[in-house]
Amino acid sequence: MGIRPRIEVDRSSPIPLYFQVAEQIAEAIRTGELAPGDQLDSEVQIAEALGLSRPTVRQAIGHLVDRGMIVRRRGVGTQILPMPVRREMELTSLHDDLARSGRAPGTDVLLLARVPAEPEAAGALGIPGGTPVTKVVRLRRSQGEPLALMRNWLPDPVPALSVELLETRGLYEVLRKAGTRICVARQRIGACTADQEQAALLEERRGAALLTMERTAFDDNGRAVEFGSHIYRASRYSLEVTVTEH
């Protein structure tokens, strides 16, 4: 038989019902009320107990699966995963890497604004869609040549940002100096081809190969503090990873 932590939903709240359910299960995992290996009640049982529709509960469970907190196992059910080990690691920005290698980083700030969080950014940051966030769009240059188109979303609280600051400093440096302790990040690397806008900004032909990287950074409390969706010129940029045996 599965376990169901105490969950209370507020139908008068503007926060989506699925997100209320997901956050309360997540809090039960963080506090140890739900331990690794514990099995949750089925979606049907949770829905019936809370008076919610099954699609709403399924969306809540899916949100936690995407965050790596639970897993669906065929024939077993939904189980709690161990919380990731928090360890100090070096997370750097492209600006810092270019500066260290003497490649004269430059930045054009294309956007610095408060906007409603798009679904992708909201999901990565663990906040309801439409929540106000600070969005930054930058064109990063190396020795004067376009190298990357960088989009970042920051949830509140956000340190004081200005175009001048973002033109001369890496975003992670700004966050750290404001007291945000970035400890770990979840990163995904992929590829795409340049559309008309990307090609124009990066001075590539339309359809040229581009590298993509999505990264969500977390502080020492496990809170998502930044989501970035970056595009790099494959003809000018490569990623190198060192793999060791354990």
PyMOL commands that set and color helices and strands:
alter all, ss='L'
color gray80, all
select helices_A, chain A and resi 17-31+43-50+54-66+94-100+119-125+163-168+171-177+196-202
alter helices_A, ss='H'
color red, helices_A
select strands_A, chain A and resi 70-73+77-80+105-116+132-142+145-154+182-193+209-219+224-233
alter strands_A, ss='S'
color yellow, strands_A
deselect
rebuild
show_as cartoon
